[in-house]
């Protein structure tokens, strides 16, 4: 059983995203202004935010319970949403593109930093570039100064 768990953990770690697997931008806009901009940019496209994961709050709330004293974020959230039109296009090209749905944009501010980082995962070439372009447009609109 321990070998199975170790193999699963190793598999997860080997698939974890790295910095080169994402597109990110930094801005000196306030965290709340960036989240407001992301929400507006998503809804301006006629899309609905399905979920907002309050990652920063969760990590801070559970910090002591996990035995850590490291504060990872001043604030961090992940916005999840989908586009029926684009999702249909990319899944008609390859039904296994379902693995990428819903689409996520993260917003994070590190402790002591005046910068906010906004980004999303990088998608494979081909049909998924439609999604990457949509996400890039949303982020660019949100951080316009």
N, C-alpha and C positions, 0 to 999 in steps of 0.2 A: 504494500500500500504506500509506504514512504517513497518508493521508487517512482510510482505513478504520480504522486503529488509533486515530487522533484522534477519529473519530466514535464508536467504541466506548467509549473512555475518557470522552468527554463524556456519553454516554448513561448510563454507570455513575455518574458524579459527580452527574448531575442526579437520579438515583433514590436517592441515599444517604439514609439515615434522618437525620432531624434530631430535636432534643430534643422537639419537639411531636409526633413520630411514635412516642413511647414513653411508657410508664407506668413511673415509677420511685419508689422509696422510699429513704430513708436511715435508717441505724440506727447506734448506737454499739456494737452487739454486735461481737465479734471476727469477723474474716473467716472463720476456720475454723468458728465456731459457726453462722454464716449458711449456709455451704456444707452443713454437717451438717443444718441445719434444712430446707434446700431438698431435699436427698436424701430425708430422712424424709417430708416433705410429699408428694413425688412418689410414693414407694413406698407411703405410707399410702392413696393412691387406687388402689392396685393396678396402678400403671404402672411401667414399667421405664425407667431412664435408658439411652438408646441410646449416648450419647457425652458425654464431658466434654472440651471444648476448653480447653486450658491457654493461653489467649490471652496472659496476662501473661508467662508463662515464655517463650513463643515470641518475643514482641516484645523481651524483655530479651536472650534468647540471640542474636537476629539484629541487635541494635541497632548494633553496630560494623560488621557486614557491610553494613548499609544506609547507613553514613556518618552516623549520628545519634548525638548524645550525650544525647538527651532520654530520661529514664526516665518512661514514661507511667503505669505502675501499680505500686503496692506488690504487688498481687496482682489477678488477673482471670481468671475462668473463665466458660464458657458451658455450661449444661446443656441437652442436646437429648433430647427424648422425644416419645412420641405416645400418643394414646388411641384405640384401635380404635373404641370406641363413639362418641365425639364426632367423630372424623375421618369416620366413615361418615355421621353426621348432616349435617355441614357440606358434605361432598362430594356427598351426595344432593341438597342444596339447590342446589349449583353445583359440578360436577366440577372446575372450574378453581380451586377453593379448595385444590387440591393444592399450589399454589404456597406455601402457608403451612406445610406439613408437612415436617419435624417442627417442633415448637414449642420455642422457646428461652427460657431465663431466664438473664440475665447477673448476675454478682456482681463488683463492682469496688471496689478501694480505691486512691485516689490517693496518691502519695508524700507523706508528712508529715501525712496526714489521719487522724483518729481515727474517721472515719465510713466506713461501707461502703454503697455504693449497689447496690440490687437492682432489676431491672426486666425488661421485655419490650416487644416492639413493640406498638403499638396496632393493633388489627384493624378492618376495615371494619364498618359497620353491617350488621345482618342476622344470618345464621347464625353468622358468625365471632365474634359476641359471646359465644357459648357457650364458645369457647376462651379469649377474653379473661377471662371470669369465672373459669374454671378456673385460669388463670395467676395472676390476682389473689389467689384464695384460697390458692394454694400459697405465694406470696410473703408474704402477710399472716400465714399460720401460721408461716412460717420466722422472721419477725422479731418475733414476739410476745415481749415481755419479762416 
